Each structure stands twice: as C-alpha cells, then as structure tokens.
Amino acid sequence: MLTLVFIGLLLGMSNAYPSVKETSGDSVPCDSPAPESIAPCTCSVDTETNSRILACDFDFAIEDDVTEMVENIFAQFDESNNKFDAVNLDFVGEDKSVANFAFNEKTTGRLEASAFQLVGFCVEDPQGPMVFTDSAWINSRQSMKSIQLLPFCPQNPTYSFAPGFLADLENLGFLMMDYYDFSAQPFPESGVKSIKHLLLSKVKLGEFLPGTFPMMGNLEVFEVDHEGISNFPAGIIEDFPVLKEFWSSNGDVEVVETGFFKSMTNSRVVHMAKDKLTSIDLTGLSPYTEVNLEDNAITQLTEENFRPFVEGVLNTADATGKIFLKGNPLECSCDLKWLVADLNGVGVFEGAVCADGTPLEEVDADTINDQC
C-alpha cells in the first residue's frame, strides 16, 4: 500500500514542496468508516503525528462499473470523517485503463484533503466525460497544498480537465502533472496564483512561447520535461517574478535566446543538463546561481552569453555562482580570450574540458593572447 508519495524530483531536485506524508510511527485504523465499507481503500491514523491517510489500490477491469463502485466508497465519508492529511489513489493491475470515471463532488470532492496523489490512472476513451471537473476539490479549497497527477498510459497519455478544476484552491503550493497535453487544452489560468513549485513531466507541448503559462506570482521552482522543442525564446518566464529555480533537462533544446533569463534576478538554480544546447545566454542570473549545463553540445563560451554572469560572480564578495560544463566539446579558441586573458575567470567553471582534452583551467592565457 502506498502511503509515501514519489515526490517527482524528475530532474534531480532536492527541495521539493512537501507532499503526501510518510507515517513516522505505527498506524491504526480510523474510527470510521468501517474498513469493509471502503475496501479496497484503507483509512489509517499515524499514532505519533495523528496524520490521517486514505490510500486506495484500485484494480479494475475495463468492463467494471468503475463510477458506481468508487462513488459508493466515497459516499462513506462525511463531515465527521472526511479530513485527511494525505489521499493516495493508486490504479494497479495489468490493465490500468478505466472507462467512465470522474473526479467530482461524488468522489474526491467529498474529502477535505491537504495532499492528493493519483498514480497509474489511464482513461480508456479520450473522448469520454470530463475526468477532472470543477468540483473535484470542492471541500478542499482551503486545505489542499499539494496535488500530484501521475497517470501511466503510454498508449493514450491523455486526461481532461475542466477549465476551473483548480479554481478556489487558495493554498495550493505544489502541482505535478504527467502527460499534460497543451495541444488539447491550455494550461489552467485559475487556481495557480499560490503555486510555488510546478513540475510538468512528459508534457506534449508543440511550442514553448510567451503566454504558454499564465502569470504565477509566487512560483519559485519550475520544472518541465518535454521533447521536440529546440528553442526557448525570451519572455517565457517573465510572468514568474520570484522564480528561483528553472529545470529543463533530457530534451531537444538547442538554443536559449538572448534575454531568456533577464527577469530571473532571484535565481539560485538553472539545470539544463543532457539537452542539445549549442548556445545559451545567462544574462540576468544572480551571482548566487548554480548553472548545470553538463552533457550538451556547447563549443564556444562566447563573451556575449557568459561574461555578464561571470563578471557578476567575480565582483560579488559572497557569490556562490558556478557553471558546470562537463561533457561539452569546447573548442577553446579565441572565444576564451575574454575569460582566460582578460578576466581570469575560469574558476567560475567546473568540469569544463577542451575538445583536445585540456582542462579549461590549464588553458594558457599567453597562448590565447598570441593567437588572438
């Protein structure tokens, strides 16, 4: 039975927003409802923390009347027993597809939850009824802090949302969604103002453009995992004024355009390892930023793209900024003159090695001056 959430940390994050809680001591069954009335769900209370957890392992055949079965389970909860620190719905079994099932006032809407996780969910008919309705969290408007939706449906990775399915969630801080399809519907604009950490895994996103996401004035961590996008234009993250961490790895990004990070003045982490980057402009990043560009295709450390950040680090007494460059085929030619001969700033880089095997810190400044 899953009671500890997989936080997501899809890209290596270490400080994710709190989610479904791990029981810290022994657990006992809830006083109500009766265990047999909610099977295959279990309601338990952690004896040390008093946390209430509802965990369900659903194993349905496609022909089962899923809607009636699940609604009967959730009908056992009312104001006397519907408050949970964590709700975890796990769809198990060989065939995880379900046909007609919705999260609404008859199911999850009956609960008052702080954290919600959905695992292994797969909609058999993408043209069927709305999966997440406007009433999916109707009793959790004040309490919900974390939502993780992790469907596993490679043959048909889609699920549908009502435009207001996050509306009125005043304290939602962490949102994770797998397989969100931007070609089917825009990202929700309501209910996102309080989000501090957004993690999008395996999204279907034709283009990454300004306006793809709404204004999120409290967003501090943005992680996106995608394929097929080669260019990040400027303006995309300008609607995230307090953004500190940007994670986008294991994709096809080749160019991060000039000005992309200009508004990210509170930055602490930029993680774009294992993309296909040939050019990235770091202008705008704070001198306290860890920039991971390992295993890309960067050949030149151009003055235009890198000098503003390097100078910021060198000129700030307590700066902690670093650029990790292991696994890039650096040419180590005249493009390094500003760095090696003019600024002596190679200490800002870690793991950088020239294509001929020479570590960046061993490139001779006099040789560069003579050649260039």
Sequence and secondary structure as in RCSB ss.txt:
>XXXX:A:sequence
MLTLVFIGLLLGMSNAYPSVKETSGDSVPCDSPAPESIAPCTCSVDTETNSRILACDFDFAIEDDVTEMVENIFA
QFDESNNKFDAVNLDFVGEDKSVANFAFNEKTTGRLEASAFQLVGFCVEDPQGPMVFTDSAWINSRQSMKSIQLL
PFCPQNPTYSFAPGFLADLENLGFLMMDYYDFSAQPFPESGVKSIKHLLLSKVKLGEFLPGTFPMMGNLEVFEVD
HEGISNFPAGIIEDFPVLKEFWSSNGDVEVVETGFFKSMTNSRVVHMAKDKLTSIDLTGLSPYTEVNLEDNAITQ
LTEENFRPFVEGVLNTADATGKIFLKGNPLECSCDLKWLVADLNGVGVFEGAVCADGTPLEEVDADTINDQC
>XXXX:A:secstr
   S     TT  SS    S    S EEE SSS HHHHTTEEEEEETTT  EEEEEEE   TTS HHHHHHHHHT
T  TTT EESEEEEEE SS  EESS  BSTTTGGG EESEEEEES EES TTSS SB TTTTTT TTT  EEEEE
   TTS    B TTTTTT TT  EEEEES BTTTS    SS TT SEEEEES B S   TTSS   TT  EEEE 
 SS  EE TTTTTT TT  EEE  SS   EE TTTTTT TT  EEE TTS  SEE  TT  TT EEE  SS    
  HHHHHHHHHHHHT TT   EEE TT  B  SGGGHIIIIII  GGGEES BBTTS BGGGS HHHHHHH 
